[in-house]
Every structure is written in structure tokens, then in C-alpha cells.
């Protein structure tokens, strides 16, 4: 890939995102959210991470995570976002599971012939808690999450606020903007989609969530040692405008080359995924 640039098609074509879904996001740990979102029995958090619909729920036995696909016909079991349930029930045909993902019942007309087999339970994904954050791997038998020094100290801080925005840009344009358009001191990056800003008594976690080849969700989490009020709106608006400008430049045939070591490292790893 000449001049250290990724081809524009990797940001513009749906086939590139489809390839990344299988070649990258099926084999990567991704942040689902903060662990305090699952504080009580019945709490759940659902996201589409790199094209994979997944959710985690807390039962009396603890936290478990699943593909958001009913075993009957593969339709969603819970809605996107967060909430609280006493059971997990697919609203389409009524297949019902307990909070640990075990099949409980279904209407007689659509009930499985062998309801007690493991094939009726929700398909699991791997979940690990690190520094007060939840990380998901869609392969249930994935290797453990490598504990990242960039996350050190996060759990000792208090959540002070979140901000969310949907960006009309490919996820790579969002990550590149974060890595190239800010001071590098105190900025850390975890492959593929997590950027963390370090200050003496605070962290800002930039959670980049690929949605489609042209749409990305960005969630900012502010954590502080004191009661500093959240002021995230300006930062998230700047990221949105910068990433969308980068995407527009790509569409116009004027890609922006990476300007920092982290930006160049990111493009190198993406290039390896695409061969």
C-alpha cells in the first residue's frame, strides 16, 4: 500500500467492512461498557460491536455474555442499549431464557423437540472485567484478555459522565482522527478501537463502536478522582466534525496521511488485516 496510505475503498465499500467483521472483529477483544452498568440482577447492556450483536446480563450467578440471537430463528432477544429484565424473552416467537442464557420455555407451536439440550441455550461469547470495564470477545473459547497498562488506575476513579454521538464516517477514520489530531502525551491506544487519555487524576475513554462501513458510534467516558463536572460535549463534537471531514476527503480522493507514530502503527495493522 503505497505511501503508507490505506486505499480509500477500505473506508468506502461495504465489502471491506464485511471482511473486517470476520478477519478482525471476530478475533479481537472489544469494550462493551462499564461494569457498573450491570450492578443489579437483571441489568443488561447490548451493543453491536464490529458488526456483531452481543449483550451481557447479570444473573444471581454473576455476569455472562451472549450473541443477541434467539436460538429459534436468530432474531434479537434484547433491544439495543441498556435495561433490566427478569427473563430474556424473544418478542417475535416467545422463546424464553433465564438471565444465565438457559432455555426456559416456548409456546407449544414453536417449542423445540428437545428443550433441555445445550443447543437451545443462548450462544455465549467471552466476557472479562478489567479495571471496572467489560470486554467482549465473540469467540467463547478466546484467549484471555491481555491486561493493558493503558487502563491502569481506571477502576480507582469515579464515573463523572458519558457522551454519545453517531458519526457519518468509517470507524477507521474516527480512530485515525483520535490518534492524529491530538497531543500524543498521555494518549494511549488499544487495538483496535479504544483510545484512552491520561491525566493526573482523570481518564477519558474514547470507545469507538463500528456500526456499518459508513457509520460509527463514539462513546466518551469521563472518570475522575474528584467531583469534576463532565464537560464532554465540545470534545465529542470536535471528534465528530474531524472524523467526518476525514471521511469526506477520502470520498473526494484526497486522503489524509497519518501524522503520528500511533496513526502510522494503526494503518499498518489495518493493512495487515487486508493483506
C-alpha positions in Angstrom: 0.0 0.0 0.0 1.9 3.0 -1.4 3.0 6.0 0.6 1.8 4.4 3.9 -1.8 5.1 2.9 -4.7 2.7 3.1 -6.8 2.6 -0.1 -9.9 4.7 0.1 -12.0 1.7 -0.7 -11.3 0.3 2.7 -13.3 3.3 4.1 -16.0 3.4 1.5 -17.0 0.0 0.4 -19.3 -2.4 2.4 -17.2 -5.4 1.3 -14.2 -4.0 3.3 -16.3 -3.8 6.4 -17.6 -7.3 5.9 -14.1 -8.6 5.6 -13.1 -6.7 8.8 -16.1 -8.2 10.7 -14.7 -11.7 10.0 -10.9 -11.1 9.9 -10.6 -8.6 12.7 -13.6 -8.1 14.9 -14.3 -11.8 15.2 -10.9 -12.2 16.8 -10.5 -9.1 18.8 -11.4 -8.0 22.3 -13.7 -5.0 22.3 -15.0 -2.8 25.1 -18.7 -3.4 25.8 -19.1 -0.8 28.6 -18.5 0.0 32.2 -19.1 -2.8 34.7 -21.2 -0.6 36.9 -23.9 -0.7 34.2 -24.5 -4.3 35.4 -24.7 -3.6 39.1 -28.0 -5.4 39.9 -29.5 -8.7 38.9 -31.4 -8.4 35.7 -29.3 -5.5 34.3 -28.2 -5.9 30.7 -26.1 -4.0 28.2 -26.5 -4.6 24.4 -24.2 -3.3 21.6 -23.4 -4.1 18.0 -19.6 -4.4 18.1 -17.8 -4.5 14.8 -21.0 -5.9 13.2 -21.6 -8.5 15.9 -24.8 -8.1 18.0 -23.9 -9.0 21.6 -25.1 -8.4 25.1 -24.2 -9.1 28.7 -26.6 -9.6 31.6 -26.2 -10.1 35.4 -27.9 -13.1 37.0 -27.7 -14.3 40.6 -24.7 -16.3 39.5 -22.8 -13.3 38.0 -22.3 -11.7 34.6 -22.5 -13.7 31.4 -22.5 -12.5 27.7 -24.2 -13.8 24.6 -24.8 -13.3 20.9 -28.0 -11.4 20.7 -29.6 -14.1 18.6 -32.6 -16.3 19.6 -31.9 -20.0 19.0 -35.2 -20.3 17.2 -34.7 -18.1 14.2 -31.7 -15.9 15.1 -33.7 -12.8 15.9 -32.8 -10.3 18.7 -33.5 -11.3 22.3 -33.0 -7.9 23.8 -33.1 -4.3 22.5 -30.0 -2.2 21.9 -28.9 -0.1 24.8 -29.3 -1.0 28.4 -32.1 -2.0 30.7 -33.3 -4.5 33.3 -35.2 -7.8 32.7 -36.4 -10.6 34.9 -36.0 -13.0 32.0 -34.8 -12.9 28.4 -37.7 -13.3 26.0 -37.6 -13.1 22.3 -40.6 -10.9 21.4 -41.0 -12.5 17.9 -42.0 -16.0 18.8 -41.7 -16.1 22.6 -38.7 -18.3 23.2 -37.7 -17.5 26.8 -34.4 -17.9 28.6 -33.2 -17.2 32.1 -30.6 -14.5 32.9 -27.9 -17.0 32.5 -28.9 -17.8 29.0 -30.6 -21.2 29.6 -33.7 -22.1 27.7 -36.8 -22.0 29.9 -39.9 -22.3 27.6 -41.6 -21.5 24.3 -45.1 -21.5 23.1 -46.2 -25.1 22.1 -46.4 -24.3 18.3 -42.7 -23.2 18.2 -41.3 -25.3 21.1 -38.1 -27.3 20.4 -38.4 -31.1 20.3 -35.5 -31.4 22.8 -35.8 -28.3 25.1 -33.2 -29.4 27.6 -30.2 -29.7 25.2 -27.5 -27.1 25.2 -28.3 -26.2 21.6 -31.4 -24.5 22.9 -29.4 -22.2 25.2 -28.2 -18.8 24.0 -24.9 -18.9 22.3 -22.2 -17.5 24.6 -19.4 -15.1 24.0 -16.4 -14.5 26.3 -16.5 -11.6 28.7 -13.9 -10.3 31.1 -13.8 -7.4 33.6 -10.7 -5.3 33.7 -10.3 -2.1 35.7 -14.0 -1.6 36.1 -14.6 -2.1 32.3 -16.3 -5.0 30.5 -14.6 -6.5 27.4 -16.2 -8.9 24.9 -14.7 -11.5 22.5 -17.3 -13.1 20.2 -15.3 -16.4 20.3 -16.4 -18.2 23.5 -13.0 -20.1 23.7 -10.8 -17.0 23.0 -7.5 -16.5 24.8 -7.8 -14.3 27.9 -7.8 -10.5 27.5 -4.2 -9.1 27.8 -4.3 -6.8 30.8 -3.4 -3.4 29.3 -1.2 -0.9 31.3 -3.1 1.9 29.5 -6.1 1.0 31.7 -4.2 1.1 35.0 -5.9 3.4 37.5 -9.3 3.5 35.8 -11.1 1.4 38.5 -10.0 3.8 41.3 -11.7 6.7 39.6 -15.4 7.7 39.7 -17.6 7.9 36.6 -18.4 11.6 36.1 -20.4 11.4 32.8 -20.8 9.9 29.4 -21.5 11.4 26.0 -22.5 9.5 22.8 -22.6 10.6 19.2 -23.2 8.8 15.9 -20.6 9.8 13.2 -21.1 9.6 9.5 -17.6 8.0 8.9 -15.9 4.7 8.8 -14.6 3.5 12.1 -11.0 3.8 10.8 -11.5 7.5 10.1 -12.6 8.0 13.7 -9.7 6.2 15.2 -7.2 8.0 12.9 -8.6 11.3 13.9 -8.2 10.5 17.5 -4.6 9.3 17.0 -3.5 12.1 14.7 -5.3 15.2 15.8 -4.5 15.4 19.5 -1.3 15.7 21.6 0.3 12.3 22.0 1.5 12.8 25.5 -0.9 11.0 27.8 -2.8 9.4 24.9 -2.9 5.6 24.7 -4.4 3.3 22.1 -5.6 -0.3 22.5 -6.1 -2.2 19.2 -8.4 -1.9 17.5 -10.9 0.7 18.7 -10.1 2.0 22.2 -8.3 5.3 22.9 -7.6 6.5 26.4 -6.4 9.9 27.6 -4.5 10.0 30.8 -4.3 13.0 33.2 -3.0 13.1 36.7 -6.4 12.4 38.3 -8.7 11.6 35.4 -9.1 9.4 32.3 -11.2 9.9 29.2 -12.0 6.7 27.4 -13.0 7.0 23.7 -15.0 3.9 22.9 -15.2 3.6 19.1 -18.0 1.3 18.0 -18.1 0.3 14.3 -21.8 0.1 13.1 -21.6 0.0 9.3 -19.0 0.8 6.7 -20.1 4.5 6.8 -21.4 4.8 10.4 -19.6 4.8 13.7 -20.8 5.4 17.3 -18.4 7.1 19.7 -19.0 7.0 23.4 -16.8 9.1 25.7 -16.5 8.0 29.4 -15.1 10.6 31.9 -13.6 9.2 35.1 -12.1 11.4 37.8 -10.7 11.2 41.3 -12.9 14.1 42.4 -16.3 15.6 41.6 -15.2 17.4 38.5 -18.3 18.0 36.4 -18.5 16.4 33.0 -17.7 18.6 30.1 -17.6 16.3 27.1 -19.9 18.0 24.5 -17.2 20.1 22.9 -14.7 17.3 22.7 -17.2 14.8 21.1 -18.4 17.5 18.7 -14.8 18.2 17.6 -14.1 14.5 17.0 -17.3 14.1 15.0 -16.5 17.0 12.7 -12.9 16.0 12.3 -13.7 12.3 11.5 -16.4 13.3 9.1 -14.0 15.7 7.3 -11.5 12.9 7.0 -14.2 10.6 5.5 -15.2 13.3 3.1 -11.6 13.8 2.0 -11.3 10.1 1.3 -14.5 10.1 -0.8 -13.2 13.1 -2.8 -9.9 11.3 -3.5 -7.8 13.4 -1.0 -6.8 11.0 1.8 -5.1 12.4 4.9 -1.8 10.5 5.6 -1.1 9.6 9.2 1.0 12.2 11.0 1.9 10.5 14.3 3.6 7.2 15.2 0.3 5.9 16.6 -1.5 6.8 13.4 1.1 5.0 11.3 1.0 2.0 13.5 -2.8 1.8 13.3 -2.7 1.9 9.5 0.0 -0.7 9.4 -2.1 -3.1 11.4 -5.2 -2.5 9.3 -3.2 -3.1 6.2 -2.1 -6.5 7.5 -5.8 -7.4 8.0 -6.5 -6.7 4.4 -3.3 -8.3 3.1 
